[in-house]
């Protein structure tokens, strides 16, 4: 992703959401960095799941929302393990 709206999200919220949705629509799977709670990330997970996308999520800690568990095909606690899984290792 090349877009960077840090500090200007209030001005560009339509662009941000619409472009995120377009990117999700074009992907086969969503690799999610959910190392801290985020409403936007949670919405992207649901959006992808509703479109039948494979969702692999990286989380930190053991207190994982049931919503994240339900909508994720697989959950990992580190990025390397998630990448190994996606590469079939």
Helices and strands as residue ranges (DSSP letters): H 13-26, E 29-34, H 39-50, E 54-59, H 66-71, E 74-76, H 79-86
